Amino acid sequence: MARLTYFALYALQHRGQESAGIATAQSGHIMAMRDQGLVSQVFDEQRLRALQGDMAVGHVRYSTTGASSWENSQPVWRADKRELALAHNGNLINAVELHGELRERGVTFRSTSDSEVIAALLSTHEADSVESAVADVMGRAEGAYSTVTMTKDRVVAFRDPAGLRPLSLGMLGDRYCVASETCAFDIIGARFLRDVEPGEIVTLTDGGLRTRMGVRSERQALCVFEHIYFARPDSRLGGQVLQVARGRMGEILADEAPVDADLVIPVPDSGNPAARGFARASGLPQDDGFVKNRYVARTFIQPGQELRKHGLRMKFNPLPEIVGGKRLVVVDDSIVRGNTTRQIVQMLRDAGALEVHLRISAPPIRHPCFYGIDMSKREEMIAHERTPEEIAAELGADSLAYLSLDGVYEAVRGDRSRHCDACFSGEYPLPGTEDGQAKDAFELPLVSTSAA
């Protein structure tokens, strides 16, 4: 089971590159291994062989709550009233409040992560069953949490009532599995069954599958940025492959913001589908203006600005023979801080491009995300209090146009009332963040296990 989890994590490596971990259960005991680094750096044959068991939970992390450190890697293991291992995707917006309540009860912590807050709530809960504990915790936890927890005899997956982060249910042979994205099922030969419903609790045991509703909510709010950037293009969200939806984004963008140019090029790999769609709709030729080093991690989710800068210089190499003397349409899926895009424009200028017209297959990102994507400060966002013309000047581009929010929903064929687009619109779906301010600071105090 650890080997299957290892390959599934490989498929999900794009969701986090700071740490990786796997926990397995065998004969009533849980064993967890986790460390900083990529999946292939953390695990080797010897470690995988040591992880024996017929159940497993795995996790790859990039930090939103809690620093990038070994203590904050997952799965989180705890053994208070019940032993469990837990993997969590998302952000609690009342983590500090819950953390304080637990400390008052004498509960100690090893990390500064909100994921351990969830694990501690479940591990110390008085309920007879973990499912009952989960249902109670779901009624108290606020924010985004697609979560999988494993005890000695079962795996329980649950998703916040708004469904902010994705979670899918699959089947491998006669056994069930869950993952953040359906691409994890493809690599291990599992079959995608359906999405875990917002507020649903799914239990996987030797006896099969059981489900119940933990918390109901009238407002569903799947993150639309998953459609645009975060999820892998071969994953399915809302019943469709994202590669197709992203191609439609490019087509609609070409209709909304045409440009007189010679060539369409993508910023690889994130801009590839939209660039193809833009070229199809505009009738312009499309080519690769950059060669990408496939062995460099995604720059957006690396911690620290200096790493992003060095990462870009290692990542892209422009092709003067293709871009030189051309008026270029450069298509990417988003701009957050603008540092990467600014360097890309300059590299193309240095390679001989006559004009650089930026086309972005998402609206301007102007507001922080409190639900599990590291976009926390408005002042860091290049679109904050700037017009597209001002942003183009700041980036050194000849023009800049974004896809409209209506265009996004047309492309994903989704209902806006069932999605979260707060990073674009500033309209937050959850109480406590309606005004764009989290009611608690996210960084938790580190409390050692020996503390009183």
Secondary structure as UniProt FT lines:
FT   HELIX           2..11
FT   HELIX           13..15
FT   STRAND          19..26
FT   TURN            27..28
FT   STRAND          29..36
FT   HELIX           39..42
FT   HELIX           45..50
FT   STRAND          55..61
FT   HELIX           70..72
FT   STRAND          76..79
FT   STRAND          83..92
FT   TURN            93..94
FT   HELIX           95..104
FT   TURN            105..106
FT   HELIX           114..123
FT   HELIX           130..140
FT   STRAND          143..150
FT   STRAND          155..159
FT   TURN            161..162
FT   STRAND          168..172
FT   TURN            173..174
FT   STRAND          175..179
FT   HELIX           183..188
FT   STRAND          191..195
FT   TURN            198..199
FT   STRAND          200..205
FT   TURN            206..207
FT   STRAND          208..213
FT   STRAND          222..223
FT   HELIX           224..225
FT   HELIX           226..230
FT   TURN            233..234
FT   STRAND          236..237
FT   TURN            238..239
FT   STRAND          240..241
FT   HELIX           242..256
FT   STRAND          263..266
FT   TURN            268..271
FT   HELIX           272..282
FT   STRAND          290..292
FT   TURN            294..295
FT   TURN            300..301
FT   HELIX           305..315
FT   STRAND          316..318
FT   HELIX           320..323
FT   TURN            324..325
FT   STRAND          327..332
FT   HELIX           339..350
FT   TURN            351..352
FT   STRAND          355..360
FT   HELIX           378..380
FT   TURN            382..385
FT   HELIX           388..395
FT   STRAND          399..402
FT   HELIX           405..412
FT   HELIX           416..418
FT   STRAND          419..420
FT   HELIX           422..425
FT   TURN            431..432
FT   TURN            434..435
FT   TURN            449..450
//
